[in-house]
């Protein structure tokens, strides 16, 4: 949020006037109001350019005349998105959507003569063809603590900390979603303005995707054997494919190595190589895809590691044997797997 503009020397000189609520361990809802009020008194050259390294989200252009005052892009993180009005005392129940993926947060400053209504209407018009509205509200309809929740990046504001002066009838909130085969995209927009101050727009985009794997590995032949001995099967998550494809990717090498070591250690072991998918797409398409992926793994073991192909039987079961809820991206990522099953 705009607090990062404290890098400005002019703003540093005003820190002795920081409100009491900003001296607490967690920034309160007054964060936005204090920052905007201070920025409004700075000379125009203090906001003459975007924050260093900042850029617009590729699929959405900025509002005309806007400047980026804060920016953060994380390749993988959780975002907690309000889908109902926010009242934090007690904390909201059932009104928050938790999603994981690439999270990009941008705070724009927009000229003061552009109201939150005009800003949001333009975004609604631009998003309308491709995105569906999940939740939208304005002013008090957003709940008494929406500004505090947004300013604290989804952290609960302790009781007694008050509300931001931005919490007025002018503020507007929109959460929109676009469905795509590669993963859904969520766009959170919160436009806010206090009289005679610039309009601020907070934009958070979440590109749903599984966490990048193969960064930490505990898979080895001994672990595979222990799981087979106990359960008769073991899930191998270190086998990678491009979306909708059945070619085993090079980064699968370490997992294939351990599978081959296991099969070499126990020459009498025969296994089914079972391909699993999530429930995205059609069942018939996923049955075909999972079969081809299982066959690709069996082929790699036979050709690269010289495992007798008679010991390997490939089967694809699509989404018929999930280990997690397909209603979340985290669950879908767990369901996309290859298993070894003792014949």
NUVOVEX-211157 format. One record per residue (C-alpha): residue in one letter; x, y, z. Coordinates in steps of 0.001 Angstrom, whole numbers, plus 524288, in hexadecimal, padded with zeros to 5 digits. Each point is the difference from the previous one (the first is absolute). Example, Ala and Ser with C-alpha at 12.3 -4.5 7.8 and 13.67 -1.06 7.14 Angstrom:
BEGIN
A8300C7EE6C81E78;S8055A80D707FD6C;
***
This chain:
BEGIN
X800008000080000;X8041C80E507FF22;X807C57FF3380CAC;X80BEF7FC4F7F801;X8006580DF37FAFE;X806A08035480CCD;X80C807FEBD7F810;X7FDB680DF77FBD5;X808FB8095880751;X7F53680A00800B5;X7F7217F61E80649;X80A7B7FB9380993;X800D380DE98050F;X7F1C17FF0280430;X801237F35F807BA;X7FF878070480D06;X7F1A3802937FCE3;X7FC997F1AA7FDC7;X7F2EB7FD0F80699;X8005F7F76980C06;X7F9557F4D27F8E0;X80B727FEEA7F681;X809937FDF380B2A;X7F9887F33D803EC;X806417F2EC7FC59;X7F6397FDAD7F4F5;X7FC5580B487F6CF;X7F1F8803DF80264;X7F554804627F6EE;X8047480E1580150;X80BD57FC677F7A8;X7F9B0803BD7F333;X7FA2480C9D8050B;X80CC9804A2805FC;X807E17FCB87F3DC;X7F68B8068F7F6AD;X7FF0380C2A8085C;X80EC08011B80097;X801FD7FD697F19F;X7F62E80A767FC91;X808CA80A3C80677;X80C3F7FBF77F88F;X80490807177F3DC;X7FB827F9DC7F347;X80DAF7FB897FC47;X7FFDC7F68380B7B;X7F67B7F7877F857;X805358027B7F262;X802C67F1DB7FCB9;X7FC307F21A8034A;X806A87F91F80B23;X80CC77FA077FB41;X7FE137F28E7FA2A;X7F135801017FFEF;X7F7AC7FC827F44A;X7F1C97FDF17FC9C;X7F9EF7F2858003F;X801A77FBAB7F1C2;X7F1987FD5B7FD48;X7FAB480CB7805E8;X8046080DAD7FC8C;X8003680AB780A3C;X7F5EC80ACF80108;X8040F80BBD7F7DE;X8090580904807A4;X802857F62380AF8;X80D627FDFF80620;X804C07F40C80768;X8039C803A080DEC;X801AA7F23280530;X802697F2D77F99B;X802907F1ED80396;X800057F3A37F7B7;X8014E7F2A48065A;X801567F3CB7F7A7;X7F85E7F7E3809C6;X7F8288046180BB9;X7F2957FF338062E;X7F64580B017FE2A;X7F416801BC808B5;X7F54E806E07F84C;X7F3778058180619;X7F3997FAB17F9B5;X7F6EA8062F80A11;X7FFE680CAB807DB;X80B338005D809C6;X7FD46801AF80E75;X80C137FBEC80792;X7FA648002380DB4;X7FE037F48880050;X808217FBD37F423;X7F80E7FCC47F3C6;X7FAC47F22C7FEC2;X7FDE37FA567F28E;X8026780CFA7F966;X80DFF7FDB07FBA9;X804D47F8AA7F416;X80D9E7FA2C80180;X807607FD857F368;X80E1C7FCE17FC82;X80863803A37F47B;X8078980B8D7FAA4;X7FBC180C1080796;X8025C80DB77FADF;X7FC6380BB380876;X8001980DBD7FA56;X7FBEB80CE680620;X7FD0980ADF7F668;X7FE8F80E7A802C9;X7F6208064A7F6E0;X7FD6180EAE7FE3F;X7F6A68057480A3F;X7F5EE804227F5CF;X7FDA57F1967FCCD;X7F67E7FA19809A3;X7FFDC7F1C58047A;X7F3287FE9A7F8AD;X805FA804477F313;X80C007F79C80231;X7F8457F3D580384;X7F61A801AA7F51D;X80B2E800517F638;X805D47F38E80587;X7F2B07F95E80021;X7FE438039A7F1C1;X80D757FACB7FC5F;X7FEA47F36A807C3;X7F1E47FD6E7FC39;X802377F7E67F3E6;X809907F6708060E;X7FD8F8003680EB1;X7F4317FCF48086C;X7FD3C8077E80C77;X801E07F80980C66;X7FCD180AFF80984;X7FE5F80EBF7FEEA;X7FC3C80A61809E0;X801AC80E5480346;X800CE8084080C4C;X7F9817FA8680C1B;X7FAC27F47B7F835;X80DFF7FABD8002D;X7FFA07FF0480ED3;X8064A808C8809EA;X80D897FA017FEE6;X802717FDDF7F17B;X80A0B80B137FF3C;X807057FB2080C16;X800297F2277FAA8;X80555804597F2DD;X80A46808DE80634;X804AF7F4E7808A7;X8012C7F6B67F471;X7F5EF7F6BE8058B;X804118004980E44;X7F5D4801D080A7F;X7FFFC80D95805FD;X8000D7FF5980EF3;X7F43C8055A80741;X8001E80E718031F;X808C68043A7F4E4;X7F563807927F928;X7FD1D801CC7F198;X80708806B67F4F0;X7FAD180D547FC35;X7FF6E7FA2A7F266;X7F44A7F7D780434;X7F604808C77F96D;X7F4CA7FE4C7F681;X80970802BC7F4D1;X808017F3A58019F;X7FD577F48C7F6E0;X804197F1BF7FFFE;X7FFD87F5D37F534;X804897F1E87FF72;X7FF537F9E27F27F;X803EF7F2BF7FAA3;X803FD7FB077F2AE;X7FFE57F15F7FD40;X80AE17FA897F78F;X8054B7F2577FD11;X80D5F803A880555;X7FA1A804EB80CB7;X7F605809FF8048A;X803AB80E41801F9;X7FA538087480AE1;X8006D80ED17FFEE;X7FD54807A280C8B;X7FE0580EB07FEA5;X7FDBA809B580AF8;X7FE9780E667FC73;X8005E80A1180AE6;X8002A80EB480154;X7FF4280A6580A7D;X7FB7680DAD7FC41;X80AB18081E7F94F;X809A27F4B080037;X804027F74E7F4AD;X7F8587F3C37FD00;X8070A7F35D8034F;X7FD637F3027F984;X804EF7F3748061E;X800AB7F4E07F62E;X803337F1F080395;X800687F5A47F56D;X8014B7F17C8029B;X803997F6B37F510;X7FC037F2B78052B;X80A957F5D87FE61;X806607F5508080E;X80C27802B3807E2;X80C7A7FDBE7F82A;X804C57F298803E0;X80D0C7F8F78002C;X805E080A5C808EE;X800EC7F6E280BA5;X800BE7F1597FE49;X7FEC67F511809E2;X7FC697F5C37F5E8;X809647F49B7FF43;X7FF517F18E7FCF2;X7FF527FC6480E69;X7F445808F380223;X7F9397FA5B7F418;X802397F24180508;X7FAEE8031980DB0;X7F36E805947FA71;X7FE2D7F4747F6F0;X8022C7F69980B51;X7F5F5806F080883;X7F5AC804967F659;X802B67F8607F39E;X8010B80CDF7F8C5;X8077680CCB8004F;X7FD4280D367F9C8;X80B4D8062B7F892;X7FE4080EBB7FEB0;X80D2A802667F9B6;X7FB917FC197F255;X7FCF580C2B7F822;X7F8318028E7F399;X7FBBF80C4C7F919;X7F16A802ED80104;X7F87D7F6F97F70E;X80C637F9157FB6D;X8058A7F26080258;X80E858025E7FDCD;X807F77FDAC80C59;X8077880C88802F1;X80EC47FFD6802A7;X7FE358048780E18;X7F9BB7F2B2802BB;X80D5E7F9947FF27;X802C57FEDC80E9D;X7F2EF7F93C802A2;X801E67F6BC7F498;X80D8C7FCD78055A;X7FA527FBC480D11;X7F5147F8237F9BD;X80A357F8D47F7CB;X808787FD7A80C04;X7F46D7F9D0806DC;X7FCE77F7327F47D;X80E517FC207FEAF;X800E77FCFE80E91;X7F41A7F6F27FF96;X800A77F8B37F2F4;X7F37C7F866802B1;X7F7FB80C5280257;X7F5918028A7F5E2;X7F82A80C9B80076;X7F4D9807277F9D1;X803C980DCC7FC2B;X7F3748078C801F9;X7FDA780D9A7FA98;X7F6A2809228072E;X7FA8880D477FC10;X7F76280A2C80676;X7F1FA801CF7FB57;X802A480B637F6C8;X7FB3C7FCBD7F249;X7F8227F4217FBF5;X800FE7F283805F8;X8027C7F9B77F2D3;X80ACD809B87FCF1;X806527FE0880D43;X7FF397F12C7FED2;X80790800F27F353;X809BF809E180592;X802907F84B80C75;X801F87F37B7F82C;X809DA8069E7F71B;X80740805BB80B9A;X800CB7F2BE806AD;X804FC7FA097F362;X80A2F80AD37FEC2;X8054E7FCF580D9D;X8006E7F1697FD1B;X806F1802B37F337;X80A10808B2806C6;X802EF7F57380A11;X8014D7F5877F588;X807F8807C87F625;X808B280865808B6;X801A77F6E480B9E;X7FE817F2CE7F919;X7F51D7FB6F808ED;X7F9457F4117FA2C;X7F38A8054F7F9FA;X7F8EB7F36D80420;X800E9804CD80E01;X7F8FC80CBF7FCD6;X7F18F801687FCCB;X7FB1F80DB77FD11;X7F2398040280396;X7F93480D247FFEB;X7F491802A780918;X7FE1080EA77FDB7;X7F9428064480BD5;X7F9737F39B804EB;X808C57FE2A80BEE;X8024880D8580613;X807AA801C080C91;X7FB4B80E0180224;X7F4AA809097FCEA;X7FFFF8041E7F1B2;X7F8E280C6980405;X80CCF806C880353;X80C74801BA7F824;X807D87FA3C80B2F;X7F7747F3ED7FF91;X800CA7FF037F13F;X80ED6800B3800BC;X8002C7F48780986;X7F71E7F8297F71C;X809158019B7F449;X809A67F51F802C3;X806297F3437FBC1;X7FEEC7F42D808E4;X807477F339800DD;X7F6CC7F4F8803D6;X8047E7F235802F7;X7FA387F66B7F637;
***
